[in-house]
Amino acid sequence: MFLKPIEIAPRRATDLLAAAEAAARAIPPAFPLDATVAVNPMLGQTGEDLATAAARLARVSGARIIPDRAGHAAAVASGAITDTDLEQALAASPWALKPASLQALKAAMTRPAAPLRALPSLAELAAQADGIDWPMVITRSIGLWAAGHFDRGQALWTPAPGRGALAGWRDWASHDLTPEIAGLGGFCAHVAASPDTAERAILRACDALGLSEAAAPTLFHALLIQLGGWSQHARWLLWQAEMQGGSDAALTDLLAIRLIWDEALLARDPALAARWAEVVAAHEAPVAPDADTVLDTILQDAAERAHQRRLAALLSGPRPAPARPAMQAAFCIDVRSEVFRRALEAQDPGIQTLGFAGFFGLPVAHLPHGSDRAETHLPVLLNPAMTATSHAAPAIEQRARIGARAERAWGRFRQAAVSSFAFVEAAGPAYGLKLLGAALGRAGAHPGHGPAPRLDPAPDPATKADTAAAVLRAMSLTRGHARLILLVGHGAHVTNNPHESGYHCGACGGQTGAVSARLLAGLLNDPETRAGLPARGIDLPSDTLFVAGLHDTTTDRITLFDEALPLSHRADLTQGRAWLDRATGLARAERAARLPGASAATIANRAHDWAEIRPEWGLAGCAAFIAAPREATAGRDLSGRAFLHSYDWRQDDGFATLELILTAPVVVASWISLQYYGSAVAPDIFGGGNKLIHNVVGGIGVVQGNGGLLRPGLPWQAIHDGEALAHEPLRLSVMVEAPLDALSEILSRHDGLRALFDNGWLHLLALEDGRISARYNRHGGWLQM
């Protein structure tokens, strides 16, 4: 099994290593459980259109990333998708393989698509040859090692801490006899003799396996996909390192590890070489969609046009805004806030709501009470530009830290190899009562939010005024201010749910929006800030007060942080609380209709039930992003499916706010939309699996059962109600009220953003006075509507 060093031509070496780098970039990052944010699982394919990406992912994974055409055919039969929708989608398709006419399209969609199958890996060929499930052996072996190597504090002991992935694995695998027991004799020696750098290991494996430069890109991509969430976690490590100006080699190391396995399997059975050469040749062929794939992309486009048509019927023009609102409330653009905003506005015609990204324009790294570990409260596309803290007085802070250490020590005692048995013997009956209480929905109270955060160091008066003016302009909140303005972030109270941070605010990096809302309220109420705003063109009335709040999206309860409420506004806040309470009841009733087994009276209890697999639907159903004045959508029932960002282009001098909206919130919303899309259409590679058999690994993610692949993405119960999908997989329709020239100019300056629209991962439609006026038809053109 020992392989001799092989000399490789420099050009070939360069091309193969470039293919390894490209394969790494084709993998999306998976954020860890303590700060989970939605990620577009097709992030590495946004440089090509859906049809080409579908062909690529079919080759490397066997997954179908376009919804089954039977569902589209049923929608056509029911009239949900019209002939006009089909004709427009057919005309827009650039592919020569598309049906020649509407009649041909409708005839073709009744035929089932051919089944997809990934090109086999060498491990699969070996399994076919000798009956040993080598893919499973490799998956479990690498998964067992990776769980320890990448651990983020869950394990009591980790192998080779501080070492690189390849070095750590070589030490571990050279002593692990599991592969040899399975039938791969000499594997330990093979690992020990393998090159000590990923680059050399990859190049040697390419020669041993006969991999050409043309085959390497999709073959490497396939091997990384077979590692599931472990490769995605390594991609996150690279993402984080690059955000800080550095790099990380873990993902390349994982590719090298996987290739070392294939080297060993081929050396064990040289008879596989002929069949393997056929697979390599298939990987060499250019990636291109077939007629089935082109047909499915047309049907998907038609379904999205049908949704846009129905949405356009709701956007029937603006309504007049009140002269001075009785109350204003700014919520995160999260689709769950649409339901609550509509319910709140129904309480009084003088109530006005706004939408803005939930970090409220303050990109902060925050030190929470009792901790020196900074949490980033900002979109993951950005780096922190400010720091904040909730640290209290030294004596209070010390007590909090001692309590936290005691809790961690108690947790270690419960988990340790020996003391865990004593713990069960001593505490079993007491914990039985605790579990019984949790099963009955009587879990303990949710922890409080701690002392009020503050910017640290405190900015000078000019910086305060500059920051406040920039945020107010970005919110289109430069005039018409109410006496009471609520700044409402959001979070989710769930119990016994490892994906809790995924229900929190994506714009806050998987944290709740409480810190951001409280910081901004404090900044806008600061007399030094107020004094500097007039010179920056903003006149806040002296009687305007900002109050921070937090929307619990699981219970629809609003918590207000009114620590310094003046006597002059107590009546305003009392009335505001009454409106919020009534809106809570309406929002619960609407959401309960979608949740299996829920009612308006019981929906809040799901937050306390440790056995509840669907505490809420999260962002399931998201389908549109609308950036326009609220008057364009107020009073319209958008069913909790639209991200609503307040924007008035007439207040946006130079269109800096429009550029910010398109390059940050729209991109984040696209990640959310496409994560739900990917988890719904390709759950085997992009989904999180079955919640009922999840086990948390390393604080990183979950596995199904007792090991194997890390499962990123959304659990099946988060998108499926047990009978049908709760999320309709549609690419996001972005609707913006702004001049076409301004939109085109911004797209021309941002290649990555433009690629999302040019390649059809997002749809862009322009609004005029609340109505759809034009469609971006890719590559810079507009189609008037």
Salt bridges, closest charged atoms under 4 A:
ASP15 OD2 - ARG11 NE 3.42
GLU21 OE2 - ARG25 NE 2.77
ASP34 OD2 - ARG152 NH2 3.07
ASP34 OD2 - ARG373 NH2 2.62
GLU48 OE2 - ARG56 NE 2.78
ASP83 OD1 - LYS106 NZ 2.93
ASP85 OD2 - ARG309 NH2 2.69
ASP130 OD2 - ARG268 NH1 2.68
ASP171 OD2 - ARG163 NH1 1.96
ASP196 OD1 - ARG200 NH2 2.58
ASP207 OD1 - ARG12 NH2 2.72
GLU213 OE1 - ARG12 NH1 3.43
GLU242 OE2 - ARG25 NH2 2.68
ASP262 OD1 - ARG258 NH1 2.64
GLU263 OE1 - HIS190 NE2 3.66
GLU263 OE1 - ARG204 NH2 3.18
GLU278 OE1 - ARG275 NH1 3.27
ASP292 OD1 - ARG69 NH2 3.12
ASP296 OD1 - ARG69 NE 2.91
ASP301 OD2 - ARG305 NE 3.19
GLU304 OE1 - ARG731 NH2 2.78
GLU304 OE1 - HIS763 NE2 2.80
ASP334 OD2 - ARG336 NH2 2.87
ASP334 OD2 - HIS490 NE2 3.66
GLU338 OE2 - ARG342 NE 2.88
GLU345 OE1 - ARG630 NH2 2.73
ASP372 OD1 - HIS391 NE2 3.89
ASP372 OD2 - ARG401 NH1 2.77
GLU375 OE1 - HIS377 NE2 3.27
GLU397 OE1 - HIS369 ND1 2.99
GLU397 OE2 - HIS391 NE2 3.69
GLU397 OE2 - ARG401 NH2 3.69
ASP466 OD1 - ARG536 NE 2.50
GLU500 OE2 - HIS446 NE2 3.98
GLU500 OE2 - HIS504 NE2 3.98
ASP526 OD2 - LYS464 NZ 2.85
GLU528 OE1 - LYS464 NZ 2.83
ASP543 OD1 - ARG324 NH2 2.97
ASP543 OD2 - ARG483 NH1 3.56
ASP556 OD1 - HIS551 NE2 2.70
ASP556 OD2 - ARG591 NE 2.62
ASP562 OD2 - ARG577 NH2 2.74
GLU563 OE2 - ARG518 NH2 2.40
ASP572 OD1 - ARG483 NH2 2.77
GLU590 OE2 - ARG342 NH2 2.92
GLU612 OE2 - ARG606 NH2 3.21
GLU616 OE1 - ARG336 NH1 2.88
ASP637 OD1 - ARG342 NH2 3.10
ASP648 OD2 - ARG479 NH2 3.93
ASP648 OD1 - ARG650 NH1 3.75
GLU659 OE1 - ARG749 NH2 2.88
GLU659 OE2 - HIS750 NE2 2.53
GLU728 OE1 - ARG641 NH2 3.08
GLU745 OE2 - ARG749 NH1 2.91
ASP751 OD1 - ARG754 NH2 2.92
ASP758 OD2 - ARG754 NE 3.68
ASP758 OD2 - HIS779 ND1 3.70
